[in-house]
């Protein structure tokens, strides 16, 4: 466990001496790369280790069941176990990358959905990167999507480490990065899904706010708004932080104002474009509700699921007993984690971001079994858990994280992709 031994060291890495000064730009680049490796290496190595363990278990369970061979490739099937990762939402993202958007509202009669499903429900940043990476590398759309997601997951892990280490210590930051890899919804991190990319953008936007780098925070939030509608939580967090900065008069006026003005443009711009293309400014929301049965209902559906799971009744929409039970157990832990988060006295923008994310997830009508995936962006919840785990010895921590990694192959992989609709 050399990774955790490195993580025990707080503060900047120590050197044996000043050594020769780097000569020119190549020397500076090499020195910067070595410094980054020392700083981020332990967190990324541990994250990669737990993800590889979970992913291997997931693939073994798929191979063991063999059910992927009998399913439509669009709905969790394929010739190989890993093909499952390109189904469901992954199929839609590949369709956008290949064919672009054709927003329209086509009414349906006599079905659960009132409108035909349309790819414009899926935001453009991730499929755009898939298309670009595919063209540059020669990989197919599936391979490019996996490459973008895996790389983004490591960028997200690096950001979680950096932010947590700045607020606590390096050991806690390394553990928090590993927890990102074993969270109940972490199966979507290495799949043709946009979740890893969004979390990467969200965590670094929060870091830029912490550093009071307002332009970088605003631009990163703008880009995140082109990736997922849950960027609304990030916009809210940056807006509160900008208002507080203006109130306290510590960063001038221009920086916070520009950040607050730029941040929502990606999210609102895409929604407005979809509405304009449909000839209805509320078209995106109508499509979400009528084509995907996804809309804000102030928590009515969540309460109905709780009633059904607790009483053993599957009398609610999109009932998936195993996934729903995991979702309920996760939701029950949220008040505990939020209380611990508040006690840590973290910056207010992190609290706002976390709370708004939770409200958007639990307050919406959607497939409840996906709650663990929808809560992946709430990465500050990992911090109090990491603070508690940092007291463990390296051996004990290895047992805890190793066991969680193995288990995540089932609850974050197999359950999500094979037993449910991710």
C-alpha positions as CSV (number, residue, x, y, z in Angstrom):
1,X,0.0,0.0,0.0
2,X,2.7,2.5,-1.0
3,X,-0.2,4.7,-2.3
4,X,-1.5,5.3,1.2
5,X,2.0,5.7,2.6
6,X,2.4,8.6,0.2
7,X,-1.0,10.0,1.2
8,X,0.1,10.2,4.9
9,X,2.4,13.1,3.9
10,X,0.7,16.4,4.3
11,X,1.8,19.6,2.5
12,X,4.0,19.9,-0.5
13,X,6.3,17.0,-1.5
14,X,9.7,17.0,0.1
15,X,12.9,16.9,-2.0
16,X,16.4,15.8,-1.1
17,X,17.9,19.0,-2.3
18,X,17.5,21.9,-4.7
19,X,19.2,19.9,-7.6
20,X,20.0,21.5,-10.9
21,X,17.6,24.0,-12.2
22,X,15.5,22.9,-15.2
23,X,16.9,24.3,-18.5
24,X,14.4,25.9,-20.7
25,X,10.8,25.0,-21.4
26,X,11.3,21.2,-21.7
27,X,13.0,21.2,-18.3
28,X,10.1,23.1,-16.8
29,X,7.6,20.8,-18.4
30,X,9.4,17.7,-17.0
31,X,9.6,19.3,-13.6
32,X,5.9,20.2,-13.7
33,X,5.0,16.6,-14.8
34,X,7.1,15.1,-11.9
35,X,5.4,17.5,-9.5
36,X,1.9,16.6,-10.7
37,X,2.7,12.9,-10.5
38,X,3.9,13.2,-6.9
39,X,0.8,15.3,-6.0
40,X,-2.0,13.5,-7.8
41,X,-0.4,10.0,-8.4
42,X,-1.5,8.4,-5.1
43,X,-5.1,9.5,-5.5
44,X,-5.3,8.5,-9.2
45,X,-3.6,5.1,-8.5
46,X,-6.0,4.2,-5.7
47,X,-9.0,5.4,-7.7
48,X,-7.8,3.3,-10.7
49,X,-7.2,0.3,-8.5
50,X,-10.7,0.2,-6.9
51,X,-12.3,0.9,-10.3
52,X,-10.4,-1.9,-12.0
53,X,-11.5,-4.3,-9.2
54,X,-15.1,-3.3,-9.4
55,X,-15.1,-3.4,-13.2
56,X,-13.6,-6.9,-13.3
57,X,-16.2,-8.2,-10.9
58,X,-18.9,-6.5,-13.0
59,X,-17.7,-8.1,-16.2
60,X,-17.4,-11.5,-14.5
61,X,-21.0,-11.3,-13.2
62,X,-22.2,-10.4,-16.7
63,X,-20.3,-13.3,-18.2
64,X,-21.6,-15.6,-15.5
65,X,-25.2,-14.7,-16.1
66,X,-24.9,-14.7,-19.9
67,X,-28.1,-12.7,-20.2
68,X,-26.4,-10.0,-22.3
69,X,-26.4,-12.4,-25.2
70,X,-30.2,-12.6,-25.3
71,X,-30.9,-8.9,-25.1
72,X,-31.2,-6.2,-27.7
73,X,-27.9,-4.3,-28.0
74,X,-29.8,-1.1,-27.5
75,X,-31.2,-2.3,-24.2
76,X,-28.2,-3.8,-22.4
77,X,-27.2,-6.6,-24.7
78,X,-24.3,-7.4,-27.1
79,X,-21.8,-10.0,-28.3
80,X,-19.4,-9.2,-25.4
81,X,-20.1,-8.3,-21.7
82,X,-18.6,-4.9,-22.2
83,X,-21.0,-4.1,-25.0
84,X,-23.6,-3.5,-22.2
85,X,-21.9,-0.2,-21.4
86,X,-22.9,1.2,-24.7
87,X,-26.6,0.5,-24.4
88,X,-29.6,2.5,-22.9
89,X,-28.5,6.1,-22.7
90,X,-25.2,5.2,-24.3
91,X,-27.1,4.3,-27.5
92,X,-28.7,7.7,-27.6
93,X,-25.4,9.5,-27.1
94,X,-23.9,7.5,-30.0
95,X,-27.0,8.4,-32.1
96,X,-26.4,12.1,-31.5
97,X,-22.7,11.8,-32.3
98,X,-23.5,10.1,-35.5
99,X,-26.6,11.9,-36.7
100,X,-26.9,15.1,-34.8
101,X,-30.1,16.5,-33.5
102,X,-33.6,16.7,-35.1
103,X,-35.7,18.2,-32.3
104,X,-39.5,17.6,-32.7
105,X,-42.6,16.9,-30.6
106,X,-44.4,14.0,-32.1
107,X,-47.7,13.2,-30.1
108,X,-48.4,9.6,-29.2
109,X,-51.9,8.2,-28.4
110,X,-52.8,5.4,-26.0
111,X,-49.3,5.0,-24.5
112,X,-47.5,5.8,-21.2
113,X,-45.6,8.5,-23.1
114,X,-47.5,11.4,-24.7
115,X,-44.6,12.3,-27.0
116,X,-42.2,10.2,-29.0
117,X,-38.7,10.1,-27.4
118,X,-36.2,12.3,-29.1
119,X,-32.4,12.6,-28.8
120,X,-32.5,16.3,-28.1
121,X,-33.2,15.3,-24.4
122,X,-29.4,14.5,-24.3
123,X,-27.1,17.5,-24.0
124,X,-24.5,18.1,-26.7
125,X,-21.1,18.3,-25.0
126,X,-20.5,14.6,-24.4
127,X,-21.7,13.3,-27.8
128,X,-19.7,16.2,-29.4
129,X,-16.5,14.9,-27.7
130,X,-17.3,11.4,-28.8
131,X,-17.5,12.5,-32.4
132,X,-14.3,14.5,-32.2
133,X,-12.3,11.8,-30.4
134,X,-13.6,9.1,-32.8
135,X,-12.5,11.2,-35.8
136,X,-9.0,11.9,-34.3
137,X,-8.2,8.5,-33.0
138,X,-10.0,6.3,-35.5
139,X,-11.9,4.6,-32.7
140,X,-15.6,3.8,-33.3
141,X,-18.2,5.8,-31.4
142,X,-18.4,3.2,-28.6
143,X,-14.6,3.2,-28.1
144,X,-14.4,7.0,-28.3
145,X,-17.3,7.3,-25.7
146,X,-15.5,4.9,-23.3
147,X,-12.2,6.8,-23.8
148,X,-13.8,10.1,-23.0
149,X,-15.6,8.7,-19.9
150,X,-12.6,6.9,-18.5
151,X,-10.3,9.9,-18.9
152,X,-13.0,12.2,-17.5
153,X,-13.4,9.9,-14.5
154,X,-9.7,10.4,-13.6
155,X,-10.0,14.1,-14.1
156,X,-12.9,14.1,-11.7
157,X,-10.9,11.9,-9.2
158,X,-8.0,14.4,-9.4
159,X,-10.4,17.3,-8.7
160,X,-12.1,15.5,-5.8
161,X,-8.6,14.8,-4.3
162,X,-7.4,18.4,-4.9
163,X,-10.5,20.0,-3.4
164,X,-10.7,17.7,-0.4
165,X,-7.0,17.9,0.3
166,X,-7.2,21.7,0.3
167,X,-10.1,21.6,2.8
168,X,-8.7,18.8,5.0
169,X,-5.4,17.0,4.2
170,X,-3.8,14.9,1.5
171,X,-4.7,11.5,3.1
172,X,-8.4,12.5,3.2
173,X,-8.2,13.7,-0.4
174,X,-6.8,10.3,-1.6
175,X,-9.6,8.4,0.2
176,X,-12.3,10.8,-1.1
177,X,-11.1,10.1,-4.7
178,X,-11.3,6.3,-4.0
179,X,-14.9,6.7,-2.7
180,X,-15.8,8.3,-6.0
181,X,-14.9,5.0,-7.5
182,X,-17.0,2.8,-5.3
183,X,-20.1,4.9,-4.8
184,X,-23.4,3.0,-5.5
185,X,-23.8,4.8,-8.9
186,X,-20.2,4.6,-9.9
187,X,-20.8,1.9,-12.6
188,X,-21.7,4.8,-14.9
189,X,-18.2,6.3,-14.6
190,X,-16.7,3.8,-17.1
191,X,-19.6,3.6,-19.6
192,X,-20.8,5.5,-22.6
193,X,-22.5,8.0,-20.2
194,X,-21.9,11.7,-19.6
195,X,-21.7,11.4,-15.8
196,X,-17.9,11.3,-15.4
197,X,-17.5,14.3,-17.7
198,X,-20.1,16.3,-15.7
199,X,-18.5,15.6,-12.4
200,X,-15.1,16.5,-13.7
201,X,-16.4,19.9,-14.8
202,X,-18.4,20.4,-11.6
203,X,-15.6,19.6,-9.2
204,X,-13.1,21.8,-11.0
205,X,-15.6,24.6,-11.2
206,X,-16.0,24.4,-7.4
207,X,-12.3,24.4,-7.0
208,X,-12.0,27.6,-9.1
209,X,-14.6,29.2,-6.9
210,X,-12.6,28.2,-3.8
211,X,-9.5,29.7,-5.4
212,X,-11.6,32.8,-6.4
213,X,-10.7,32.4,-10.0
214,X,-14.0,33.8,-11.2
215,X,-13.4,33.7,-14.9
216,X,-12.3,30.0,-14.9
217,X,-15.3,29.2,-12.6
218,X,-17.8,30.9,-14.9
219,X,-16.4,29.3,-18.1
220,X,-16.3,25.8,-16.6
221,X,-19.8,26.1,-15.3
222,X,-20.9,27.3,-18.7
223,X,-19.3,24.2,-20.3
224,X,-20.9,21.9,-17.7
225,X,-24.3,23.4,-18.7
226,X,-23.8,21.9,-22.1
227,X,-23.4,18.5,-20.6
228,X,-26.3,17.8,-18.2
229,X,-29.3,19.7,-16.9
230,X,-28.2,19.1,-13.3
231,X,-25.7,21.9,-14.0
232,X,-28.5,24.0,-12.6
233,X,-27.1,23.1,-9.1
234,X,-23.7,24.3,-10.2
235,X,-25.1,27.6,-11.6
236,X,-26.9,28.1,-8.3
237,X,-23.8,27.4,-6.3
238,X,-21.7,29.8,-8.3
239,X,-24.4,32.5,-8.2
240,X,-24.5,32.3,-4.4
241,X,-20.7,32.5,-4.2
242,X,-20.6,35.5,-6.5
243,X,-23.2,37.3,-4.5
244,X,-21.3,36.7,-1.3
245,X,-18.1,38.0,-2.9
246,X,-19.9,41.1,-4.0
247,X,-21.4,41.6,-0.6
248,X,-18.0,41.1,1.1
249,X,-16.2,43.3,-1.5
250,X,-13.2,41.1,-1.5
251,X,-12.7,40.3,-5.2
252,X,-13.9,43.5,-6.8
253,X,-17.0,43.7,-8.9
254,X,-16.1,42.6,-12.5
255,X,-14.9,39.0,-11.7
256,X,-18.0,37.8,-9.8
257,X,-20.4,39.6,-12.1
258,X,-18.9,38.1,-15.2
259,X,-18.8,34.6,-13.7
260,X,-22.4,34.9,-12.6
261,X,-23.5,36.1,-16.1
262,X,-21.5,33.5,-18.1
263,X,-22.3,30.5,-15.9
264,X,-25.9,29.8,-16.9
265,X,-25.5,30.5,-20.6
266,X,-24.6,26.9,-21.6
267,X,-27.6,25.3,-19.8
268,X,-30.2,27.9,-20.7
269,X,-28.8,28.4,-24.2
270,X,-29.2,24.7,-25.1
271,X,-32.7,24.5,-23.6
272,X,-33.7,27.7,-25.6
273,X,-32.2,26.3,-28.8
274,X,-34.2,23.1,-28.5
275,X,-37.4,25.1,-27.8
276,X,-36.7,27.3,-30.8
277,X,-36.2,24.3,-33.1
278,X,-39.4,22.8,-31.8
279,X,-41.3,26.0,-32.2
280,X,-42.2,26.0,-28.5
281,X,-40.0,27.7,-25.9
282,X,-41.0,25.0,-23.3
283,X,-40.4,22.2,-25.8
284,X,-37.4,20.7,-23.9
285,X,-39.5,20.4,-20.7
286,X,-42.5,19.0,-22.6
287,X,-40.2,16.4,-24.2
288,X,-38.7,15.5,-20.9
289,X,-42.1,15.0,-19.4
290,X,-44.0,13.5,-22.3
291,X,-41.1,11.5,-23.9
292,X,-39.2,10.4,-20.8
293,X,-41.6,10.9,-17.9
294,X,-39.0,13.0,-16.2
295,X,-40.1,16.2,-14.5
296,X,-40.0,18.0,-11.1
297,X,-42.9,16.9,-8.9
298,X,-41.8,18.2,-5.5
299,X,-40.9,14.7,-4.3
300,X,-44.3,13.0,-4.9
301,X,-42.8,10.1,-6.8
302,X,-40.0,9.6,-4.3
303,X,-42.5,9.4,-1.4
304,X,-44.5,6.8,-3.4
305,X,-41.4,4.7,-4.0
306,X,-40.6,4.8,-0.3
307,X,-44.1,3.7,0.5
308,X,-43.9,0.9,-2.0
309,X,-40.5,-0.4,-0.9
310,X,-41.2,-0.1,2.9
311,X,-44.6,-1.9,2.5
312,X,-43.4,-4.3,-0.1
313,X,-45.7,-3.0,-2.8
314,X,-44.6,-2.4,-6.4
315,X,-47.5,-0.1,-7.2
316,X,-45.5,2.8,-8.6
317,X,-44.0,3.7,-11.9
318,X,-40.8,2.0,-13.0
319,X,-40.5,-0.4,-10.1
320,X,-37.2,-2.3,-9.9
321,X,-37.1,-3.9,-6.4
322,X,-33.3,-4.4,-6.0
323,X,-32.3,-1.0,-7.4
324,X,-35.1,0.7,-5.6
325,X,-34.0,-0.8,-2.3
326,X,-30.4,0.4,-2.8
327,X,-31.8,3.8,-3.7
328,X,-33.9,4.0,-0.6
329,X,-31.0,3.0,1.6
330,X,-28.8,5.6,0.0
331,X,-31.5,8.3,0.5
332,X,-31.8,7.4,4.2
333,X,-28.1,8.1,4.7
334,X,-28.4,11.6,3.1
335,X,-29.5,13.5,6.3
336,X,-26.6,11.9,8.2
337,X,-24.1,12.8,5.5
338,X,-25.5,16.4,5.2
339,X,-25.3,16.9,8.9
340,X,-21.6,15.8,9.0
341,X,-21.0,18.0,5.9
342,X,-22.4,21.0,7.7
343,X,-20.3,20.3,10.8
344,X,-17.2,20.4,8.7
345,X,-18.0,24.0,7.9
346,X,-17.1,23.7,4.2
347,X,-17.4,26.8,1.9
348,X,-21.0,27.7,1.3
349,X,-20.9,27.1,-2.5
350,X,-20.2,23.4,-1.8
351,X,-23.2,23.1,0.5
352,X,-25.5,24.9,-1.9
353,X,-24.3,22.7,-4.8
354,X,-24.9,19.5,-2.8
355,X,-28.3,20.5,-1.4
356,X,-29.6,21.7,-4.8
357,X,-28.4,18.5,-6.5
358,X,-30.2,16.4,-3.9
359,X,-33.4,18.4,-4.2
360,X,-33.4,18.1,-8.0
361,X,-32.9,14.3,-7.8
362,X,-35.4,13.5,-5.0
363,X,-37.9,16.1,-6.2
364,X,-38.3,14.7,-9.6
365,X,-40.4,12.0,-11.2
366,X,-37.9,9.6,-12.8
367,X,-36.7,6.0,-12.6
368,X,-36.0,5.9,-8.9
369,X,-33.6,2.9,-9.3
370,X,-31.2,5.4,-10.9
371,X,-31.0,7.5,-7.8
372,X,-27.5,6.2,-7.0
373,X,-26.3,7.4,-10.4
374,X,-28.2,10.7,-10.3
375,X,-26.4,11.5,-7.0
376,X,-23.0,10.9,-8.4
377,X,-22.5,14.6,-8.9
378,X,-23.0,15.2,-5.1
379,X,-19.3,14.5,-4.5
380,X,-19.0,16.7,-1.4
381,X,-20.9,13.9,0.4
382,X,-17.7,11.8,0.1
383,X,-15.7,14.3,2.3
384,X,-17.2,13.4,5.7
385,X,-16.9,9.7,5.0
386,X,-13.3,10.2,3.9
387,X,-12.6,12.2,7.1
388,X,-13.9,9.3,9.2
389,X,-11.9,6.7,7.2
390,X,-8.6,8.6,7.5
391,X,-8.3,7.4,11.1
392,X,-7.9,3.8,9.9
393,X,-4.5,2.1,9.5
394,X,-3.4,1.4,6.0
395,X,-4.2,-2.3,6.4
396,X,-7.7,-1.6,7.7
397,X,-8.3,1.0,5.0
398,X,-7.2,-1.5,2.3
399,X,-9.7,-4.0,3.6
400,X,-12.5,-1.5,3.7
401,X,-11.9,0.0,0.2
402,X,-11.0,-3.4,-1.3
403,X,-14.3,-4.9,0.0
404,X,-16.3,-1.9,-1.3
405,X,-14.6,-2.2,-4.7
406,X,-15.5,-5.9,-5.0
407,X,-19.1,-5.2,-3.9
408,X,-19.4,-2.2,-6.3
409,X,-19.0,-4.7,-9.2
410,X,-22.4,-5.9,-8.2
411,X,-24.3,-2.9,-6.8
412,X,-22.7,-0.2,-9.0
413,X,-22.3,-2.3,-12.1
414,X,-24.4,-5.4,-12.4
415,X,-27.5,-4.1,-10.6
416,X,-27.5,-0.9,-12.5
417,X,-26.9,-2.1,-16.0
418,X,-28.2,-5.7,-15.9
419,X,-31.1,-5.6,-13.4
420,X,-32.3,-2.1,-14.1
421,X,-32.4,0.7,-16.6
422,X,-29.4,3.0,-16.0
